[in-house]
Amino acid sequence: MSLATGRYQVSNAFKALKAHWEATDSFWRDAVRQEFAEKRWDPLAARVAAALSAMDRLDQALAQMKKDCE
């Protein structure tokens, strides 16, 4: 599996998870949801975004290394 494939899979999985999370808003509207969002969802979303960004940078670095070795 290439880095691009892995990034695509992580991105798509998170998009699906986000859609499910957003769907809970129509029936789960209490303090527990708010607490879950603050303690679990928001940090997860930030970490996934950071991981995707890091994967992009790593992909660029690997491409440059490959080019340098040719």
DASULKA-V546795 format. One line per field, one symbol per residue. phi: phi as a letter, one per 30 degrees, with the letter a starting at -180 (. if undefined). psi: psi as a letter, one per 30 degrees, with the letter a starting at -180 (. if undefined). burial: I if it has 16 or more other ideal C-beta (glycine too) atoms within 10 Angstrom, else O. Layout:
phi: ???
psi: ???
burial: ???
This chain:
phi: .dddddddddddddddddddddddddbcbbddddddddcbddddeddddddddddddddddddddddddd
psi: kleeeeeeeeeeeeeeeeeeeefffffjiafeeeeeeefeeeeeeeeeeeeeeeeeeeeeeeeeeeeff.
burial: OOOOOOIOOOOOOIOOOOOOIOOOOOOOOOOOOOOOIOOOOOOOOOOIOOOOOOIOOOOOOOOOOOOOOO
